[in-house]
Amino acid sequence: MSADPGRGKRRQLQHETLVGFLGFFTFLALAQAVWNVFQPEPALWPGLLAAALVGLTWWVWRRDRRYSGAHADHLQRRHHPQRFPR
C-alpha cells in the first residue's frame, strides 16, 4: 500500500477550516461577553464561553503550526533524518 501524497495538504486544509470555524464563533462569543458587561445584571456564562473558545482556538492554532512552514520542516528532519542529510 503506497502512502497518500495529498494527506499532508488535506490535513492542513482541515486544520485551517477548524481554526476559521472556531475563530468565527470565538469572535461572536467575545462580542457577546463585552455586550454582557454593560447590561444591568451581567451573567457569568458569556465570559466563560468566550474564555473556553479563546483557549480552544489558541490550542488548535498552535497545533496547526506543525503542518506548515519551517516548523513542519523541522519535524520532518527530526522524524525522517535519512531524507534530509546534513
C-alpha positions as CSV (number, residue, x, y, z in Angstrom):
1,M,0.0,0.0,0.0
2,S,1.5,3.3,-1.0
3,A,1.5,6.5,1.0
4,D,-1.2,9.1,0.2
5,P,0.7,12.1,-1.3
6,G,-2.1,14.5,-0.6
7,R,-2.6,13.6,3.0
8,G,-0.5,16.4,4.4
9,K,-2.2,19.1,2.3
10,R,-5.6,17.7,3.2
11,R,-4.7,17.7,6.9
12,Q,-3.5,21.3,6.7
13,L,-6.8,22.3,5.0
14,Q,-8.8,20.6,7.7
15,H,-6.9,22.4,10.4
16,E,-7.3,25.8,8.6
17,T,-11.1,25.1,8.3
18,L,-11.3,24.3,12.0
19,V,-9.3,27.4,13.0
20,G,-11.6,29.5,10.9
21,F,-14.8,27.9,12.3
22,L,-13.5,28.3,15.9
23,G,-12.3,31.9,15.2
24,F,-15.7,33.0,13.9
25,F,-17.6,31.6,16.9
26,T,-14.9,33.0,19.3
27,F,-15.4,36.4,17.9
28,L,-19.1,36.2,18.4
29,A,-18.6,34.9,22.0
30,L,-16.2,37.8,22.7
31,A,-18.7,40.3,21.3
32,Q,-21.5,38.8,23.5
33,A,-19.2,38.8,26.6
34,V,-18.4,42.5,26.1
35,W,-22.0,43.4,25.4
36,N,-23.0,41.4,28.5
37,V,-20.6,43.5,30.7
38,F,-22.7,46.6,30.0
39,Q,-26.0,45.0,31.0
40,P,-27.7,45.9,34.3
41,E,-27.3,42.3,35.5
42,P,-24.4,40.6,33.7
43,A,-24.3,36.9,33.5
44,L,-21.2,34.8,34.0
45,W,-21.6,32.2,31.2
46,P,-20.8,34.5,28.3
47,G,-17.4,35.2,29.7
48,L,-16.8,31.6,30.5
49,L,-17.8,30.6,27.0
50,A,-15.6,33.2,25.4
51,A,-12.6,32.1,27.6
52,A,-13.1,28.5,26.6
53,L,-13.4,29.3,22.9
54,V,-10.3,31.6,23.0
55,G,-8.3,28.8,24.7
56,L,-9.6,26.1,22.3
57,T,-8.9,28.4,19.3
58,W,-5.4,29.1,20.5
59,W,-4.7,25.4,21.1
60,V,-5.9,24.4,17.6
61,W,-4.0,27.3,16.0
62,R,-0.7,26.2,17.8
63,R,-1.4,22.6,16.8
64,D,-1.9,23.7,13.2
65,R,1.6,25.2,13.1
66,R,3.2,21.8,12.9
67,Y,1.7,21.2,9.4
68,S,3.1,24.4,7.9
69,G,6.2,26.4,7.4
70,A,9.6,26.0,9.0
71,H,8.2,24.1,11.9
72,A,7.0,21.3,9.6
73,D,10.5,21.1,8.0
74,H,12.0,20.8,11.5
75,L,9.6,18.0,12.4
76,Q,10.3,16.1,9.1
77,R,14.0,16.3,9.7
78,R,13.6,15.0,13.2
79,H,11.3,12.1,12.3
80,H,12.9,11.3,8.9
81,P,16.6,12.1,9.2
82,Q,17.5,9.8,6.3
83,R,15.5,12.1,3.9
84,F,17.4,15.2,5.0
85,P,21.1,14.6,5.2
86,R,23.2,17.3,6.9
